[in-house]
Amino acid sequence: MARHHGGGIAGRLYRGDVSVNFVGRQRLWYMISGIILLVSVLALLLRGLNFSQEFTGGSSFTFPAASSVNQGDISRVVTTAGGGDSTVQYISGVHQWQVQTATLNSTASQKVASALTQAFHIPANGMSTSLVGPTWGGQITSKAVEALIIFLVVIVLYLSVAFEWRMAIAAFIALMHDILITIGVYSLTGFSVSPTSVIGLLTILGYSLYDTVVVFDKVRENTAGLLTTQRSTYSDAANLALNQTLVRSINTSLTALIPVATILFVGAGLLGAGTLKDLSLVLFVGMLSGTYSSIFIATPVLADLKEREPQYRDLAAKVGRRAAGGRAAQRAASSAAAPGAVAPAATSATADTAVAAADEPVDVDDDMDDAEATDQDGDVTVPAAAPRPVVRQQRVTGGAQRRPGPNAKKKRR
């Protein structure tokens, strides 16, 4: 814990010296995720997924690559031989061509292999033919779906017991967010979905959940006894937890993404390893999406759910009133400190003095005698404060109206 007390950005975030308002800008994050999810769903509906041969089934022909051969020539030979439409892929790592067609019987498969061997002068032991049925891919998919359902149920139950059900709901929403985005990327890019991709998808769910649980654990620590102390709202405490774990989340994500990116762009891009490409792509997209969802989706959703509770609504109202009072006092202090400004306290005291003076009886004759004595002695008379003459004038005028002078009595006689 000592490392959090340094002067670096990690220590400043942990202490709250600097803060990024993640929870307060949840509408922005929801809008960004909504746009990404909408694009993913539309791509999935319009383009679909490019399932590999393990799922669709078919015949496969693999042979060494020659410098004078291109994909168009291979496709034309396969179509002429009766193989129909084909998918031709160059595997750069092993310098081979791979041709995939629909499921062919043994006679049609042998005819296509012979045509390729004669057209491109392939040695007799250089041609490899295989037949893949769709049953195996279907079994892998079925088992993967079952494992996904069991995984989600267990996670929801665990988080409900270890934390609370609102945290479980927020984590579940973040996981579904990651799954839809990853599938959408596969649909947009046209990458082949293989059993390896399905296994990688299950792997990234565990990674995304780990990052979310780390943040939630810090949220639980910051919000313990919050209703008693009433020092901040639940959203403020959750946002502080996000800032305190932000550097850790970024470092963990970068540490995991760098080797995966190396496999994806170097291993798959340069070496053409199909299995590595399938696995590294789903890991890269899923880890990136998981880091985003744990920061921008899971915790804001949790804060929204908690702020709906009556006790936390009351807490937010109290904290808001206290903050408003503090801002009003600060504005008053700033106004008092300004040049030529009158402090609010002084103004109140002056008003109270004026009111007290108005309530006291005023002896006009005594005041006039005192003024004459002062003039006769030659002393300098100090004028009274500005409010005093005004109050006395008002009292004298009122007294003159209530007590008529001698001249007024003579007129009545």
GIGIDA-V91771 format. One line per field, one symbol per residue. phi: phi as a letter, one per 20 degrees, with the letter a starting at -180 (. if undefined). psi: psi as a letter, one per 30 degrees, with the letter a starting at -180 (. if undefined). burial: I if it has 9 or more other ideal C-beta (glycine too) atoms within 8 Angstrom, else O. Layout:
# GIGIDA-V91771
phi=???
psi=???
burial=???
This chain:
# GIGIDA-V91771
phi=.fffefeffffffffnfcbdefffdffffffffffffffffffffedmdeffffeemqdcccbfedfedcfffffffffffnemfcddceeffdlcdcddcffdfffffffffffffffdleffeeecdbcdefffffffffffffffffffffffffffefdaffffffffffffgfffffffffffemffedgfffffffffffffffffffffffffffefmffefleaefffffffffffdffffffffffeffffffffeefefeemffffffffffffffffffffffeedffgfffffffefgfefffffffffffffffffffffffffffmedfgffffffffffffffeffdeffffffffffffffnfeeefffgffgffffffffffffedffffffffff
psi=ffffgagleeeeeefgekkkieefheeeeeeeeeeeeeeeeeeeeeeakjklffeflakkkklkklfgkleeeeeeeeeefgfakljkkkjeeghlkkkkllkkleeeeeeeeeeeeeeghklegfkkklkklfeeeeeeeeeeeeeeeeeeeeeeeeeeeeclfeeeeeeeeeeeeeeeeeeeeeeefgkkjlfeeeeeeeefeeeeeeeeeeeeeeeeefgkgefeehflleeeeeeeeeefgeeeeeeeeeeeeeeeeeeefeeeeefgjeeeeeeeeeeeeeeeeeeeefefeeeeeeeeeeffkeefeeeeeeeeeeeeeeeeeeeeeeeefkkglkkeeeeeeeeeeeeeeffkkkjeeeeeeeeeeeeefglkkkkllefeeeeeeeeeeeeeeejkaeeeeeee.
burial=OOOIOOOOOIIIIIOOOOIOOIIOOIOOIIOIIOOIIOIIIOIIOOIOIIOIIIIIIIIIIIIIIOOOIOOOIIIOIIIOIOIOOIOIOIIOOOOIIIIIIOOIOOOIIIIIIIIIIOOIOIOOOIIOIOIIOIOIIIOIIOOIOOIIOOIIOOIIIIIIOOIOOIIIIIIIIIIOIIIIIIIIIIIIOOIIIIIIIIIIIIIIIOIIIOIIIIIIOIIIOIIOOIOOOOOOIIIIIIIIIIIIIIIOIIOIIOOIIOOIIIIIOIIIOOIIIIOIIIIIIIIIIIIIIIIIIIIIIIIIIIIIIIIOOOOIIOIIOIIOOOOOOOOOOOOIOOIIOOOOOOOIOOIOOIOOIIOOIIOOOIOOOOIOOOIOOIOOOOOOOOOOOOIIIOIIOIIIOOIOOOOOOOOOIOOOO
